[in-house]
Amino acid sequence: MIIEVNGEKKQVDQQAILAEVITGWGYESALIAVAHNDEFVPRSRYAALQLQDGDRLEIVAPMQGG
């Protein structure tokens, strides 16, 4: 299935879970925030969130500086 991640289309498994996708992309230990279809997702829900075709994810990391 196809989802949108930070504005880019990505192919993921049909039964993709957010936690598995994040781990596969190398974010498992990173300090990130995730929005799923414009709604913030607490880290405690990553393992329960089943992704659907057409979903949108925004993955952001804190930036230093000012």
VOBA-1610 file (N, C-alpha, C; in pm, whole numbers, padded with zeros to 5 digits, always signed):
BEGIN
Met+00084-00118+00000Met+00000+00000+00000Met+00089+00124+00000Ile+00031+00237-00035Ile+00105+00361-00045Ile+00059+00457+00066Ile+00156+00513+00139Ile+00128+00619+00236Ile+00216+00738+00202Glu+00184+00852+00259Glu+00263+00972+00238Glu+00339+01004+00366Val+00471+01020+00353Val+00556+01049+00469Val+00631+01179+00440Asn+00604+01279+00520Asn+00666+01410+00502Asn+00655+01457+00357Gly+00538+01435+00298Gly+00512+01482+00164Gly+00557+01391+00051Glu+00619+01277+00084Glu+00667+01183-00018Glu+00590+01052-00009Lys+00555+00997-00124Lys+00485+00868-00129Lys+00584+00756-00098Lys+00539+00662-00012Lys+00623+00546+00024Lys+00537+00420+00019Gln+00600+00312-00024Gln+00536+00181-00026Gln+00563+00112+00108Val+00459+00060+00172Val+00475-00016+00296Val+00390-00143+00286Asp+00418-00239+00374Asp+00341-00364+00376Asp+00194-00337+00404Gln+00109-00423+00354Gln-00035-00408+00370Gln-00076-00405+00518Gln-00009-00481+00603Gln-00044-00489+00745Gln+00051-00404+00831Ala+00100-00293+00778Ala+00202-00212+00846Ala+00150-00150+00975Ile+00234-00159+01077Ile+00210-00097+01208Ile+00311+00017+01221Leu+00268+00130+01276Leu+00355+00247+01284Leu+00489+00214+01350Ala+00490+00143+01461Ala+00616+00112+01531Ala+00712+00035+01441Glu+00661-00061+01364Glu+00745-00141+01275Glu+00802-00057+01162Val+00720+00032+01107Val+00764+00119+00998Val+00874+00213+01046Ile+00853+00272+01163Ile+00953+00365+01219Ile+01085+00292+01244Thr+01078+00172+01298Thr+01199+00094+01321Thr+01269+00063+01189Gly+01194+00023+01089Gly+01250-00008+00958Gly+01318+00110+00891Trp+01272+00229+00922Trp+01332+00350+00864Trp+01445+00406+00950Gly+01479+00337+01062Gly+01592+00377+01145Gly+01561+00481+01251Tyr+01433+00501+01284Tyr+01394+00601+01383Tyr+01372+00544+01524Glu+01393+00414+01544Glu+01351+00352+01670Glu+01409+00417+01796Ser+01529+00469+01791Ser+01587+00531+01911Ser+01598+00683+01898Ala+01546+00738+01790Ala+01555+00883+01767Ala+01447+00957+01845Leu+01478+01080+01880Leu+01378+01167+01942Leu+01297+01230+01829Ile+01175+01179+01811Ile+01090+01227+01703Ile+00949+01249+01755Ala+00872+01322+01679Ala+00728+01335+01701Ala+00662+01292+01570Val+00548+01225+01584Val+00478+01175+01466Val+00333+01224+01467Ala+00290+01273+01351Ala+00149+01305+01330Ala+00095+01208+01226His-00020+01152+01254His-00086+01058+01164His-00215+01124+01117Asn-00224+01152+00988Asn-00340+01222+00933Asn-00371+01350+01012Asp-00265+01427+01037Asp-00272+01558+01104Asp-00302+01552+01253Glu-00289+01435+01314Glu-00315+01421+01457Glu-00192+01362+01526Phe-00144+01429+01632Phe-00027+01383+01706Phe-00050+01242+01759Val+00054+01158+01751Val+00047+01021+01801Val+00147+01006+01915Pro+00101+00979+02037Pro+00195+00954+02147Pro+00274+00827+02121Arg+00398+00826+02165Arg+00485+00710+02145Arg+00420+00581+02198Ser+00343+00592+02303Ser+00277+00475+02361Ser+00176+00410+02266Arg+00135+00479+02161Arg+00039+00424+02064Arg+00103+00373+01936Tyr+00234+00389+01920Tyr+00300+00348+01796Tyr+00276+00201+01764Ala+00282+00114+01865Ala+00270-00031+01843Ala+00126-00073+01809Ala+00029+00011+01838Ala-00110-00024+01813Ala-00168+00040+01688Leu-00096+00133+01627Leu-00151+00207+01514Leu-00129+00134+01382Gln-00236+00078+01328Gln-00235+00009+01199Gln-00249+00114+01089Leu-00154+00117+00998Leu-00160+00213+00888Leu-00252+00163+00778Gln-00314+00258+00709Gln-00407+00227+00600Gln-00358+00294+00472Asp-00396+00238+00359Asp-00360+00296+00230Asp-00405+00442+00225Gly-00315+00530+00185Gly-00348+00672+00173Gly-00322+00753+00298Asp-00282+00689+00409Asp-00253+00763+00532Asp-00139+00862+00509Arg-00138+00966+00592Arg-00031+01067+00587Arg+00042+01069+00721Leu+00174+01062+00716Leu+00257+01074+00836Leu+00347+01195+00821Glu+00363+01266+00930Glu+00465+01371+00939Glu+00556+01328+01053Ile+00684+01313+01024Ile+00784+01274+01124Ile+00881+01390+01137Val+00889+01444+01258Val+00977+01558+01282Val+01068+01530+01400Ala+01187+01590+01395Ala+01286+01578+01502Ala+01316+01719+01553Pro+01344+01732+01683Pro+01377+01864+01736Pro+01508+01916+01673Met+01513+02046+01656Met+01631+02110+01599Met+01697+02198+01705Gln+01829+02204+01702Gln+01902+02292+01792Gln+01933+02422+01721Gly+01959+02520+01799Gly+01997+02649+01740Gly+01885+02749+01756Gly+01903+02860+01696Gly+01798+02959+01712Gly+01824+03072+01627
//
